[in-house]
Amino acid sequence: MIPEWLTVEPYARRVQSATSEDVVAALNAIHPAEAEFAALISPAATPLLEALAGRSRALTRGHFGKTVSLYAPLYLSNYCPGGCAYCGFASDRKQPRHRLTMEAMGREIEGLKAMGMEDVLLLTGERCSQADFTFLHSCAAEAGKHFHNVSVEAFAMTTEEYAALEQVGCTGVTLYQETYDPEVYARLHRWGEKQDFAYRLDAPSRALTAGLRTVGIGALLGLADPQREMLSLFRHAKHLQKRFWRSGVMVSFPRICHEVGSFSPDYTITDRQLVQYILAFRICLPDVPLVLSTRESAAFRDGMAGIGISRMSVASRTTVGGYGETPAEDEGQFDVQDVRDVRVFCDAMRSKGLEPVFKNWDTVFQSEAGSAKAAN
């Protein structure tokens, strides 16, 4: 059953009926909400992208200054019992499976620190015996000794498990719903725990209830109708902000990339569409960090930095390991498009008048993160 806060039908109709006057009104709204967001992602807004970009740039500068915060993903394991049709880690994909030993993880940490990274995202496949919660918890605890910001992107967990991660220094969770369309979700998640749409949808709330400081959400663009997906994602972000007002919400915009299974999405999201969606989110959620990963090309990422995007991954590896030593011989979860190293990426940002930020959080304040739990 779809919760009331995720109902998008009235706003989906507005997307199709919006006029250029509606778009201008949305641009000038003091507190834009769902109706304004629908107008900004509508076909009527496409000819006004320059105006959207100007408004978005001003809001990004006002809330985030001339900075772009950086993080690096570290894949701990590519074992996965799941049947996600679009993922290179799905259990029916023919590629070698690996997981990091604690010794190998130590070398990865050294490699990431040598790059200057202070913000790391730990990733696994779905829960399995080779990479279960105990394994993830141990890795988070080890990473917490070395990095100022540690978050995880893994399987959906219980409130108690999220609380245990918070106790060892984990500050946030990233968990994409993948698609907010229940029928498409059921078709694409062919087997495994991830088939439970409602349990996954509630996972960000459980993470924030447990005391984690931030949660990142997103829809994998290309799986379902993109306008309805963006409306659902927007409503999800607003719901989390209202319920957990002392916590942080981040929004990502991953597009389907080539992976070893050669999945073909039903929808193609053009660069122009993605730009419009990002600008609409910035205008309607001015203080929310918007994230763009190395799934996107260097040119696209450079173009969006400072205009709407305020957070990016850099020098990413989607293989198990790859920072401290030669990566394991697997083909990764998906193909990386922006392959620049940290120095080249940072030079590009500075040439645009932006300052890459490796650290904006200090572990000395970690104990304060738990205060959100009581408020929520």
ZILIN-V426829 format. One line per field, one symbol per residue. ss: DSSP state (~ for helix, > for strand, _ for the rest). phi: phi as a letter, one per 20 degrees, with the letter a starting at -180 (. if undefined). burial: I if it has 16 or more other ideal C-beta (glycine too) atoms within 10 Angstrom, else O. A space follows every 50 residues. Layout:
ss->???
phi->???
burial->???
This chain:
ss->___~~~__~~~~~~~~~__~~~~~~~~~_____~~~~~~~__~~~~__~~ ~~~~~~~~~~~~~~__>>>>>>>>>_>______>______________>_ _~~~~~~~~~~~~~____>>>>>_________~~~~~~~~~~~~____>> >>>_____~~~~~~~~~____>>>___>___~~~~~~~>___~~~_~~~~ ~~~~~~~~~____>>>>>>_>____~~~~~~~~~~~~~~~~~~____>>> >>__>_______________~~~~~~~~~~~~~~____>>>>_____~~~ ~~~~>___>_>>>______>_____________________~~~~~~~~~ ~___>>>_____~~~~~~~_~~~~~_
phi->.ffgfefcgfffffgfefdffffffffeffcfcgfffgffeegfegfdgf ffffffffffffecmedcedbceceeadfbefdffddfegfeeebfdbbf fffffgfffffffffnfcccdecbffgbffbefgfffffffffffcdfcc cccbffcegffffffffdofdbcdbefmbeefffgffeefaoffffgfff geggffffffoffccdcacffpfbgffffffffffffffffffcfedddd cdcfdgdfcfelfdffcddfgfffgffffffffecfdefddcefgefgff fffefnebecbbeblfcdefmpeebgfgecenfaeeeedfefffffffff fenddfdebcbdffegfffffffffe
burial->OOOOOIOIOOIOOIIOOIOOOIIOOIIOIOOIOIIIIIIIIIOIIOOIOO OIIOIIOOIIOOOIOOIIIIIIIIIIIIIIIIIIOIIIIIIOIOIOIIII OOOIIOOIIOIIOOIOIIIIIIIIIIIIOOIOIOIIIOIIIIIIOIIIII IIIIIIIOIOIIIIIIOIIIIIIIIIIIIIIOOIIOOIIOOIOIIOIOOI IOIIIIIIIIIIIIIIIIIIIIIIIIIIIIIIIIIIIIIIOOOIOOIIII IIIIIIIOIIIOIOIOOOIOOOIIIIIIIIIIIIIIOIIIIIIIIIOOOI IIIIIIIIIIIIIIIIIIIIIIIIOOIIOIIIIIOIIIOIOIOOIIOIIO OOOIOIIIOOIOIOOIOOIOOIIOOI
